């Protein structure tokens, strides 16, 4: 999709709500994973950050593959049939519903985002197998109770749900607030539900420099955290093996791309609610 085509579609769907003068996190990440739904300003900061820290491309790609492995594990081995994906971002290949419904065609998925750019492309998410269901909600992570209430229109919240919050909590500046938001979301889900989180981490000078450069660009800031802080989001949950690890180390398989051998500055975990 060209810039002009993307902007025409965006304006039609959300008039006056798209700001193409500043980089945008969903479009920026879309560029890094090889998507086409981004603007020149996103590509410019992307190229600048590649100069500072080329490893961020591996972070983006391997984090996306972690999503696939986690969803396949939950839909397959665990038997989860409901997924709540908060802060989903722009659709690319192998979105949560596509991965889940390949394993379990009757799976139900609710995507949640409050972003006008994502809303423009929501139609790409609103597809499903005949047996399952996929829905999209305009809501915000900062109002967990509203998210749960709206999701209950598609999901049965008396049955286990996999809560996916990938590469999103870094936008919450205050760590304790982030923990509280996760706790409130999980509080509305029953025993047997799972939490899936991945985020970039302050585990190298390059990643810290890349984060600082991105935050100085005028985009909504993204704060990289310590590994132990990623673990703190799982307080009260039973961590699934292998625990809190780099996204490349969470249950890798022989089909993983070569860059899965890389040591990346992104950590993840999956936890079960007792």
C-alpha positions as CSV (number, residue, x, y, z in Angstrom):
1,X,0.0,0.0,0.0
2,X,1.4,3.4,-1.0
3,X,1.5,6.4,1.4
4,X,-1.3,8.0,-0.7
5,X,-3.5,4.9,-0.7
6,X,-2.9,4.3,3.0
7,X,-3.8,7.9,3.9
8,X,-6.9,7.9,1.7
9,X,-8.2,4.8,3.4
10,X,-7.3,6.1,6.8
11,X,-9.0,9.4,6.3
12,X,-12.2,7.7,5.1
13,X,-12.3,5.5,8.1
14,X,-11.2,7.9,10.8
15,X,-11.3,11.5,9.5
16,X,-8.9,13.9,11.2
17,X,-7.5,11.3,13.5
18,X,-4.4,10.2,11.7
19,X,-1.3,12.2,12.4
20,X,1.4,11.5,9.7
21,X,3.7,14.3,10.9
22,X,5.2,12.1,13.7
23,X,6.2,8.4,13.9
24,X,3.6,6.0,15.2
25,X,4.4,2.9,17.2
26,X,2.1,0.5,15.3
27,X,3.3,1.8,11.9
28,X,6.9,1.8,13.0
29,X,6.7,-1.8,14.2
30,X,4.8,-2.7,11.0
31,X,7.8,-1.4,9.0
32,X,10.2,-3.4,11.0
33,X,8.4,-6.7,10.5
34,X,8.1,-6.1,6.7
35,X,4.6,-4.7,6.5
36,X,3.4,-2.0,4.1
37,X,1.1,0.0,6.3
38,X,3.4,2.8,7.3
39,X,4.4,6.3,6.2
40,X,7.6,8.0,5.3
41,X,8.0,9.5,8.8
42,X,7.9,5.9,10.2
43,X,10.4,4.6,7.7
44,X,12.7,7.5,8.4
45,X,12.9,6.9,12.1
46,X,13.1,3.2,11.4
47,X,16.2,3.7,9.3
48,X,17.8,6.0,11.9
49,X,17.3,3.4,14.6
50,X,18.7,0.7,12.4
51,X,21.9,2.8,12.2
52,X,21.9,3.1,16.0
53,X,20.9,-0.5,16.8
54,X,20.3,-2.9,13.9
55,X,19.3,-5.6,16.4
56,X,15.9,-4.0,16.8
57,X,14.8,-5.6,13.6
58,X,15.5,-9.1,15.1
59,X,13.6,-8.0,18.2
60,X,10.5,-7.2,16.0
61,X,10.7,-10.3,14.0
62,X,11.4,-12.8,16.8
63,X,8.8,-11.2,19.0
64,X,6.2,-11.9,16.3
65,X,7.3,-15.5,16.0
66,X,7.0,-15.9,19.8
67,X,3.4,-14.9,19.5
68,X,2.8,-17.8,17.1
69,X,4.5,-20.3,19.3
70,X,2.7,-19.2,22.4
71,X,-0.7,-19.2,20.7
72,X,-0.1,-22.7,19.2
73,X,0.9,-24.0,22.6
74,X,-2.2,-22.6,24.3
75,X,-4.6,-23.6,21.6
76,X,-3.0,-27.0,21.2
77,X,-1.4,-28.4,24.3
78,X,-3.4,-26.4,26.8
79,X,-6.8,-26.4,25.0
80,X,-7.5,-22.7,25.3
81,X,-10.3,-21.7,22.9
82,X,-10.6,-18.0,23.8
83,X,-8.0,-15.2,23.2
84,X,-8.1,-11.6,24.3
85,X,-5.4,-9.6,22.4
86,X,-4.9,-6.2,23.9
87,X,-2.9,-3.6,22.0
88,X,-2.9,-5.8,18.9
89,X,-1.3,-3.2,16.5
90,X,-1.5,-3.4,12.7
91,X,-2.3,-6.8,11.2
92,X,0.6,-8.6,9.4
93,X,1.0,-12.3,8.7
94,X,0.0,-14.9,11.4
95,X,-2.2,-12.8,13.6
96,X,-3.5,-14.3,16.8
97,X,-6.8,-15.5,15.3
98,X,-5.1,-17.1,12.3
99,X,-2.7,-19.1,14.4
100,X,-5.3,-20.1,16.9
101,X,-7.9,-21.2,14.4
102,X,-5.4,-23.3,12.4
103,X,-5.1,-25.3,15.6
104,X,-8.7,-25.0,16.8
105,X,-11.2,-23.7,14.1
106,X,-13.7,-23.1,16.9
107,X,-11.4,-20.6,18.7
108,X,-12.8,-17.1,19.5
109,X,-10.6,-14.1,19.4
110,X,-11.2,-10.5,20.5
111,X,-8.7,-7.8,19.4
112,X,-8.5,-4.6,21.5
113,X,-7.0,-1.3,20.4
114,X,-7.8,2.4,20.6
115,X,-5.6,3.4,17.7
116,X,-7.2,5.1,14.6
117,X,-4.5,3.7,12.3
118,X,-5.3,0.2,13.5
119,X,-9.1,0.8,13.2
120,X,-8.5,1.7,9.6
121,X,-7.3,-1.8,9.0
122,X,-9.6,-3.6,11.3
123,X,-11.4,-5.3,8.4
124,X,-8.3,-7.4,7.9
125,X,-8.8,-8.8,11.4
126,X,-12.5,-9.4,11.2
127,X,-12.2,-12.7,9.5
128,X,-12.8,-16.1,11.1
129,X,-13.4,-19.7,10.4
130,X,-17.1,-20.6,10.2
131,X,-16.8,-22.5,13.5
132,X,-15.1,-19.7,15.4
133,X,-15.5,-16.0,15.8
134,X,-13.2,-12.9,15.6
135,X,-14.2,-9.5,16.9
136,X,-12.5,-6.1,17.2
137,X,-13.0,-3.6,20.0
138,X,-12.1,0.0,20.2
139,X,-11.0,0.3,23.8
140,X,-8.0,1.1,25.9
141,X,-5.6,-0.9,28.1
142,X,-6.1,1.9,30.7
143,X,-9.7,0.9,31.3
144,X,-9.5,-2.9,32.0
145,X,-13.0,-3.2,33.3
146,X,-14.5,-1.7,30.1
147,X,-12.3,-4.0,28.0
148,X,-13.6,-7.0,29.9
149,X,-17.2,-5.9,29.7
150,X,-17.0,-5.4,26.0
151,X,-15.1,-8.6,25.4
152,X,-17.8,-10.5,27.2
153,X,-20.0,-9.9,24.1
154,X,-17.8,-12.5,22.2
155,X,-16.0,-14.5,24.9
156,X,-17.4,-16.5,27.7
157,X,-15.5,-15.1,30.7
158,X,-16.5,-18.0,32.9
159,X,-14.2,-20.2,30.8
160,X,-10.4,-19.8,30.5
161,X,-9.1,-17.0,28.3
162,X,-5.5,-16.3,27.1
163,X,-4.8,-12.6,27.6
164,X,-2.2,-11.5,25.1
165,X,-0.3,-8.2,25.8
166,X,2.6,-8.1,23.4
167,X,5.0,-5.2,22.9
168,X,2.4,-2.9,24.5
169,X,3.2,-2.5,28.2
170,X,6.3,-0.5,27.3
171,X,4.0,2.4,26.5
172,X,2.9,2.6,30.1
173,X,5.4,5.0,31.7
174,X,4.7,4.0,35.3
175,X,5.7,0.4,36.0
176,X,3.4,0.0,39.0
177,X,0.5,1.3,36.9
178,X,1.3,-1.3,34.3
179,X,1.3,-4.0,36.9
180,X,-2.1,-2.8,38.2
181,X,-3.6,-2.8,34.7
182,X,-2.5,-6.4,34.1
183,X,-3.7,-7.4,37.6
184,X,-7.2,-5.9,36.9
185,X,-7.5,-7.6,33.5
186,X,-6.5,-11.0,35.0
187,X,-8.9,-10.5,37.9
188,X,-11.8,-10.6,35.5
189,X,-10.7,-14.0,34.1
190,X,-11.3,-17.4,35.6
191,X,-8.8,-20.0,36.9
192,X,-7.0,-21.7,34.1
193,X,-6.7,-18.5,32.1
194,X,-3.2,-17.6,30.9
195,X,-1.2,-14.3,30.5
196,X,1.2,-13.9,27.6
197,X,3.6,-10.9,27.6
198,X,6.6,-9.8,25.6
199,X,8.4,-6.5,25.6
200,X,11.7,-5.0,24.7
201,X,14.1,-4.8,27.5
202,X,17.0,-2.6,28.7
203,X,19.5,-5.4,28.3
204,X,22.0,-3.7,26.1
205,X,23.4,-0.2,25.5
206,X,22.2,-0.4,21.9
207,X,18.6,-1.1,22.9
208,X,18.6,1.7,25.4
209,X,20.0,4.1,22.8
210,X,17.4,3.0,20.3
211,X,14.6,3.6,22.8
212,X,15.9,7.0,23.6
213,X,16.1,7.9,19.9
214,X,12.6,6.7,19.3
215,X,11.2,8.6,22.3
216,X,12.9,11.8,21.1
217,X,11.2,11.5,17.7
218,X,7.8,12.9,18.9
219,X,6.2,9.4,18.9
220,X,4.3,8.1,21.9
221,X,7.2,7.0,24.1
222,X,8.1,3.3,24.7
223,X,10.0,2.5,27.8
224,X,12.3,-0.5,27.9
225,X,12.4,-2.3,31.3
226,X,14.6,-4.6,33.3
227,X,14.1,-8.3,33.0
228,X,12.9,-8.6,36.6
229,X,10.3,-6.0,35.9
230,X,8.9,-8.2,33.0
231,X,8.7,-11.0,35.6
232,X,6.8,-8.7,38.0
233,X,3.8,-8.7,35.7
234,X,3.3,-12.4,36.4
235,X,3.0,-12.1,40.2
236,X,0.4,-14.5,41.5
237,X,0.5,-16.6,38.4
238,X,2.2,-20.0,37.8
239,X,4.9,-19.5,35.1
240,X,4.9,-21.9,32.3
241,X,8.3,-23.4,31.5
242,X,10.8,-22.1,30.6
243,X,9.8,-19.0,32.6
244,X,10.9,-15.5,31.8
245,X,13.3,-15.7,28.9
246,X,14.4,-14.0,25.7
247,X,11.7,-14.4,23.1
248,X,14.1,-16.5,21.0
249,X,14.4,-19.0,23.9
250,X,10.7,-19.6,24.7
251,X,10.0,-23.1,23.4
252,X,11.9,-22.8,20.0
253,X,11.3,-25.4,17.4
254,X,13.2,-26.6,14.3
255,X,11.0,-24.6,12.0
256,X,12.1,-21.3,13.6
257,X,14.1,-18.9,11.3
258,X,17.9,-18.6,11.6
259,X,17.6,-15.4,13.6
260,X,16.1,-17.3,16.5
261,X,19.6,-18.2,17.5
262,X,20.2,-14.5,18.2
263,X,20.4,-13.1,21.7
264,X,17.7,-10.4,21.5
265,X,16.7,-7.5,23.8
266,X,13.2,-8.7,24.3
267,X,11.9,-11.0,27.1
268,X,8.6,-12.8,27.4
269,X,6.7,-15.2,29.6
270,X,3.5,-17.2,29.8
271,X,1.7,-17.6,33.1
272,X,-1.4,-19.6,34.3
273,X,-3.9,-18.3,36.8
274,X,-4.3,-20.8,39.6
